[in-house]
Amino acid sequence: MNKIMDKILSMVDKTLKSIEKNYAIKSRYLNKKNACVYADISEPTLEKWLAKGLPITKVDGTFRIDTQEIDKFMIENRM
């Protein structure tokens, strides 16, 4: 019974993450929170990526990260 419940919870979790990601990527330019959802990373990890050169745009105090730049950054740092 526990295995079945764990499997169901895992499937629900994956579905919710997929919905979050699809919602977050409706825009090409994301705030930090949605950039984390898009890349499936934590905020501290995003800050590390920004320190390593992931470009961010600031307009009138609002920060946005281009999804294409996230994809490019991930490809460039592939091992």
Backbone as a ProteinNet text record, in pm:
[ID]
protein_1_A
[PRIMARY]
MNKIMDKILSMVDKTLKSIEKNYAIKSRYLNKKNACVYADISEPTLEKWLAKGLPITKVDGTFRIDTQEIDKFMIENRM
[TERTIARY]
82.3	0	86.8	195.9	284.8	351	387.2	449.6	353.8	228.4	127.7	108.7	100	82	203.3	323.2	444.8	445.5	404.1	399	299.5	182.7	80.3	130.9	191.1	243.7	353.7	436.6	542.4	483.5	381.8	317.3	249.5	184.7	119.8	224.3	334.4	442.3	498.4	524.1	574.9	476.2	349.6	246.1	239.3	243.6	240	362.2	478.6	599.6	589.6	532.2	513.6	419	312	216.9	284.7	361.2	434	528.8	603.4	700	628.8	520.7	446.6	390.7	346.3	295.8	409.4	523.3	636	691.6	681.9	745.3	652.4	536.7	450.1	518.3	607.5	683.3	827.6	890.2	1031.2	1119.5	1075.1	1153	1090.4	1168	1116.1	1175.2	1095.2	1152.5	1235.2	1305	1394.4	1319.8	1204.5	1127.5	1088.9	1036.4	995.2	1114.3	1226.6	1348.3	1392.3	1376.7	1410	1317.8	1190.2	1094.7	1131.3	1159	1192.9	1314	1418	1541.9	1540.6	1436.3	1425	1543.2	1568.5	1678	1627.4	1709.3	1675.5	1723.9	1675.7	1720	1870	1927.2	2072.6	2151.9	2101.6	2168.2	2158.5	2043.4	2029.3	2129.1	2145.2	2240.8	2383.2	2416.6	2548.7	2564.6	2459.6	2463.9	2480.6	2412.8	2426.3	2569.9	2628.3	2767	2864.5	2826.5	2911	2888.4	2795.8	2780.9	2646.3	2547.9	2415.2	2363.9	2333.3	2289.3	2152.2	2139.7	2012.3	1991.4	1868	1834.4	1762	1800.5	1734.5	1680.2	1549	1484.2	1396	1424.5	1346.7	1333.6	1441	1442.7	1380.7	1336.5	1277.4	1376.1	1402.5	1496.8	1423.9	1481	1425.5	1540.1	1513.2	1611.1	1547.7	1619.2	1572.6	1582	1473.9	1475.5	1579.1	1600	1700.3	1841.2	1863.8	1994.1	2013.1	1905.3	1914.3	1952.3	1884.4	1913.9	2058.1	2100.9	2238	2340.3	2314.5	2403	2415.7	2304.8	2306.7	2386.3	2369.6	2443	2592.2	2627.7	2769.4	2836.7	2760.6	2817.4	2795.1	2753.9	2733.2	2868.2	2869.1	2992.3	2986.3
-118.9	0	125.5	123.4	239.3	265.3	158	173.8	238.6	199.7	257.1	405.2	438	576.4	660.6	606.7	677.7	703.4	605.5	619.5	727.3	727.3	827.6	966.8	980.9	1111	1158.3	1067.9	1102.5	1152.4	1084.7	1124.6	1260.9	1283.7	1412.9	1522.8	1496.7	1594.3	1629.6	1529.4	1554	1634.8	1603.5	1675.9	1821.3	1845.1	1982.4	2061.3	1999.9	2067.7	2100.7	2010.9	2035.2	2152.8	2158	2268.6	2399.9	2399.3	2519.6	2566.1	2472.4	2507.7	2564.5	2502.5	2552.5	2691.2	2716.1	2848.1	2949.5	2910.8	3003.1	3042.9	2955.1	2984.6	3050.2	3098.3	3169.7	3296.6	3347.8	3465.5	3424.3	3489.3	3461.1	3517.6	3625.3	3693.4	3667.1	3606.9	3560.2	3636.6	3650.5	3701	3588	3617.6	3517.4	3392.2	3410.9	3296	3202.7	3258.1	3175.1	3119.8	3190.5	3137.1	3010.5	3010.1	2891	2775.8	2804	2699.5	2647.1	2738.7	2700.9	2607.6	2642.5	2564.2	2450.7	2443.7	2342.8	2349.6	2472.5	2496.5	2580.5	2588.6	2671.5	2814.7	2907.3	3046.4	3061.5	2992.5	3003.7	2955.2	2851.6	2803.7	2909	2972.1	3078	3190.4	3227.1	3332.1	3291.4	3163.7	3114.2	3124.5	3087.1	3094.7	3238.8	3332.1	3473.5	3520.6	3474.6	3510.1	3450.9	3336.6	3272	3327.7	3423.3	3487.6	3475.5	3411.2	3408.2	3551.6	3599.6	3739.2	3765.5	3883.4	3927.6	4072.2	4108.8	4243.3	4315.8	4441.3	4522.3	4647.7	4664.5	4783.5	4842.3	4965	5033.3	4949.9	4884.9	4807.2	4668.5	4630.8	4499	4409.5	4292.4	4198.3	4095.4	4065.2	3961.2	3878.5	3749.5	3656.6	3593.6	3596.9	3544.7	3391.8	3323.8	3177.2	3123.8	3195.8	3152.1	3159.8	3258.3	3270	3157.3	3117.7	3004.6	2878.5	2854.9	2736.3	2739.8	2853.6	2870	2845.5	2902.2	2885.5	2738.1	2667.6	2525.7	2444.9	2476	2404.6	2433.5	2559.6	2597.3	2533.4	2500.7	2441.9	2292.1	2233.6	2088.1	2017.5	1905.1	1827.6	1702.7
0	0	0	78.2	83.3	-51.5	-123.2	-253.9	-352.4	-347	-436.1	-404.1	-276	-234.5	-274.3	-256.3	-296.3	-446.6	-524.3	-669.7	-710.4	-646.8	-676.8	-640.8	-524.5	-482.6	-576.4	-621.2	-716.4	-848.5	-895.5	-1020.7	-1007.3	-894.7	-870.5	-864.2	-795.9	-784.5	-922.2	-1005.2	-1140.4	-1223.1	-1209.8	-1284.2	-1241	-1110.8	-1061.2	-1106.4	-1104.6	-1151.5	-1299.8	-1376.5	-1519.4	-1542.4	-1465.9	-1477.3	-1438.9	-1329.9	-1288.8	-1398.4	-1455	-1558	-1680.6	-1721.5	-1836.8	-1810	-1688	-1653	-1653.7	-1599	-1587.7	-1723.3	-1821.7	-1949.6	-2050.9	-2007.7	-2100	-2149	-2071.7	-2109.8	-2136.6	-2231.4	-2258.7	-2147.9	-2085.9	-1983.3	-1846.6	-1757.2	-1629.3	-1512.6	-1406	-1282.1	-1220.9	-1113.3	-1055.2	-1009.8	-949.8	-900.6	-1015.3	-1123.3	-1235.8	-1312.5	-1309.6	-1371.2	-1297.6	-1165.9	-1086.9	-1123.3	-1139.9	-1179.3	-1317.4	-1410.2	-1547.6	-1551.4	-1474.7	-1475.7	-1373.6	-1291.8	-1186.6	-1090.2	-1041.4	-947.8	-831	-726.1	-610.4	-634.4	-552	-564.7	-537.4	-436.9	-418.7	-542.1	-608.3	-729.1	-839	-853.2	-952.4	-925.3	-799.9	-765.3	-803.8	-787.1	-828.2	-979.7	-1052.3	-1198.2	-1244.3	-1177.2	-1212.3	-1187	-1076.2	-1045.5	-1147.5	-1207.5	-1307.8	-1448.1	-1462.4	-1591.7	-1660.4	-1598.1	-1658.7	-1665.9	-1786.3	-1799.9	-1736.3	-1679.5	-1621.8	-1665.9	-1689.8	-1733.8	-1621	-1598.8	-1497.7	-1565.4	-1557.8	-1612.5	-1503.2	-1466	-1361.9	-1234.8	-1195.7	-1072	-1081.7	-1201.6	-1221.8	-1294.1	-1238.5	-1296.9	-1381.9	-1497.3	-1583.9	-1641.6	-1657.1	-1713.5	-1836.4	-1945.6	-2074.1	-2072.7	-2106.2	-2107.7	-2207	-2315.3	-2412.8	-2352.7	-2266.6	-2199.6	-2097.8	-2030.9	-1937.2	-2014.1	-2125.3	-2206.9	-2256.3	-2305.2	-2355.5	-2243.7	-2125.1	-2011.1	-1973.2	-1973.7	-1937.6	-2040.6	-2168.2	-2273.1	-2261.6	-2238.8	-2228.2	-2108	-2005.3	-1884.4	-1874.2	-1984.5	-1988.1	-1975.3	-1906.8	-1889.5	-1971.1
[MASK]
+++++++++++++++++++++++++++++++++++++++++++++++++++++++++++++++++++++++++++++++

